[in-house]
């Protein structure tokens, strides 16, 4: 799952990309489509259930707000956030494409392979 933020009609999304629609609903692209295909088109997009969508929306907002406060000259690999039961998540932004891409990766314990 790749969080892409708010939907843009000018962006070509890939299968698995997750966007926020103008009413706040969260959708994931299920199969390839042309740029401009709105997330409410259920031939291509699937709506993510409300509890999960709320979490994704909060992460998008949090990271966007937090990232805006970080000086652009920092060379860190990303931001590490602590989750429940000491889980850690690495948040990275790939700005190589036309739209910055937010990736969330669970960091596993290197000693025993557990999270």
C-alpha positions in Angstrom: 0.0 0.0 0.0 1.4 3.4 -1.0 -0.2 6.5 0.5 -0.5 9.2 -2.1 -2.4 11.9 -0.2 -5.3 13.8 -1.8 -6.5 12.5 -5.2 -5.3 14.5 -8.2 -6.9 14.1 -11.6 -3.5 14.9 -13.2 -1.7 11.9 -11.6 -1.3 8.4 -13.0 -1.8 6.1 -10.1 -0.5 2.5 -9.8 -2.4 -0.5 -8.5 -2.2 -0.4 -4.7 -2.0 3.4 -4.4 -4.2 4.9 -1.7 -5.8 8.3 -2.0 -8.1 10.6 -0.1 -11.2 11.7 -2.1 -12.6 15.3 -1.7 -15.2 14.2 0.9 -12.5 12.5 3.1 -13.2 8.9 2.0 -10.1 6.8 1.4 -9.8 4.6 -1.7 -7.2 2.1 -3.0 -6.6 1.5 -6.8 -7.5 -2.1 -7.6 -6.7 -2.2 -11.3 -5.0 0.1 -13.8 -6.9 3.1 -15.2 -6.3 6.4 -16.9 -5.3 9.5 -15.0 -8.4 11.4 -14.0 -10.5 8.3 -13.1 -12.1 9.4 -9.9 -11.9 7.1 -6.9 -15.7 6.8 -6.7 -15.5 4.8 -10.0 -15.8 1.3 -8.4 -14.6 -0.4 -11.6 -11.1 0.6 -10.6 -11.1 1.8 -7.0 -12.2 0.2 -3.8 -13.3 2.2 -0.7 -11.3 1.4 2.4 -13.5 0.7 5.5 -14.1 3.6 7.8 -11.9 2.6 10.8 -8.9 1.8 8.7 -9.5 4.9 6.5 -9.5 7.1 9.6 -6.1 5.8 10.6 -4.7 6.3 7.1 -6.1 9.8 6.9 -4.5 10.7 10.2 -1.2 9.3 9.1 -1.4 11.3 5.8 -2.2 14.5 7.8 0.4 13.8 10.5 3.3 13.1 8.1 2.4 16.1 5.9 2.3 18.4 8.9 5.5 16.9 10.4 7.4 16.8 7.0 6.6 20.5 6.4 8.5 21.3 9.7 11.6 19.4 8.8 14.4 21.3 7.1 15.0 20.1 3.5 18.7 19.6 4.1 18.3 16.7 6.5 19.7 13.5 5.0 18.0 10.9 7.3 16.4 7.9 5.7 13.0 8.8 7.1 11.0 9.3 10.2 10.5 6.5 12.8 7.2 6.5 14.6 6.5 4.3 17.6 3.2 2.2 17.5 1.4 -0.1 19.8 3.4 -2.7 21.8 6.7 -1.0 20.9 6.3 -1.5 17.1 8.3 1.0 15.1 7.4 2.2 11.6 9.7 3.9 9.2 8.0 6.7 7.2 9.9 7.7 4.0 9.0 10.0 1.1 10.1 9.2 -2.4 10.1 12.4 -4.5 11.5 10.9 -7.7 8.2 10.7 -9.5 5.7 13.4 -10.4 3.9 12.9 -7.1 5.8 12.4 -3.8 5.1 8.9 -2.5 4.7 8.1 1.2 5.8 4.7 2.3 5.2 3.1 5.7 7.4 0.1 6.7 7.2 -1.9 9.9 10.7 -2.2 11.4 11.3 -5.7 12.7 13.5 -6.6 15.6 16.8 -7.7 14.1 17.7 -10.2 16.9 14.7 -12.5 16.7 12.8 -11.4 13.6 9.8 -10.3 15.7 8.1 -6.8 15.6 
